[in-house]
Amino acid sequence: MKAVVQTEYGVFAVDLETEEVEPVDLEVRGSEPPVLALPRVVAAAAEGSTIVAVIDRKPPLLVSHDAGVTWRELGGGLPPGKAVAISEDDPDLIVYASRNRLHVSTNGGVFWRALAVELPEIEAVSFEPV
């Protein structure tokens, strides 16, 4: 699976398994971010009834699995965030972008793995179209 990352210096495709990075001529895509009645929202993504919101506080993430009726805090060890994406094929696969690094969760945000690669300042992230 690859993430498409918009940075201040262009767009890159990042392979989430091998961590290979290549410049691409793609746009970061995604559905319209959900409108949330939450304070300090930096970014948000939704797929089905799963919503993940990047919040300007610690922990930096909130997740809802019931379309925003209830929320749970996530990412206590993550740095402040810039963007988030949820895989449309697997809502447990989430990519979280901090300033220069991507973090991946394959279990709905319970555990996170930081990719070693550092990128220019990240502005947006999505999953590569298939």
Backbone hydrogen bonds, N-H to C=O, Kabsch-Sander energy under -0.5 kcal/mol:
donor,donor_aa,acceptor,acceptor_aa,energy
3,A,14,V,-2.7
4,V,126,S,-3.0
5,V,3,A,-0.5
5,V,12,F,-3.2
6,Q,4,V,-0.5
6,Q,124,A,-2.3
7,T,5,V,-0.6
7,T,10,G,-2.8
8,E,121,E,-1.7
10,G,7,T,-1.3
12,F,5,V,-2.3
13,A,22,E,-3.1
14,V,3,A,-2.9
15,D,13,A,-0.5
15,D,20,E,-2.5
16,L,1,M,-2.5
16,L,14,V,-0.6
19,E,15,D,-2.0
22,E,13,A,-1.9
24,V,11,V,-2.1
26,L,24,V,-0.6
29,R,27,E,-0.5
36,L,34,P,-0.6
38,L,36,L,-0.9
41,V,38,L,-0.6
42,V,54,V,-3.3
43,A,54,V,-1.1
45,A,52,V,-2.3
47,E,50,T,-2.6
50,T,47,E,-2.0
51,I,64,S,-2.6
52,V,45,A,-2.7
53,A,62,L,-2.8
54,V,43,A,-3.3
55,I,53,A,-0.6
55,I,60,P,-2.8
56,D,40,R,-2.7
57,R,55,I,-2.0
61,L,74,L,-1.4
62,L,53,A,-2.1
63,V,72,R,-2.6
64,S,51,I,-2.6
67,A,49,S,-2.8
69,V,66,D,-1.0
72,R,63,V,-1.9
74,L,61,L,-2.5
75,G,109,G,-0.6
78,L,75,G,-1.7
82,K,97,A,-3.4
83,A,97,A,-1.4
85,A,95,V,-2.3
87,S,90,D,-0.6
87,S,93,L,-2.5
93,L,90,D,-2.5
94,I,92,D,-0.7
94,I,105,S,-2.5
95,V,85,A,-2.5
96,Y,103,H,-2.9
97,A,83,A,-2.9
98,S,96,Y,-0.6
98,S,101,R,-2.6
99,R,80,P,-0.5
103,H,96,Y,-2.6
104,V,113,R,-2.9
105,S,94,I,-2.4
108,G,92,D,-2.7
110,V,107,N,-0.8
113,R,104,V,-2.2
115,L,102,L,-2.7
119,L,100,N,-2.8
122,I,99,R,-3.0
123,E,6,Q,-3.5
124,A,6,Q,-1.5
126,S,4,V,-2.0
128,E,2,K,-2.8
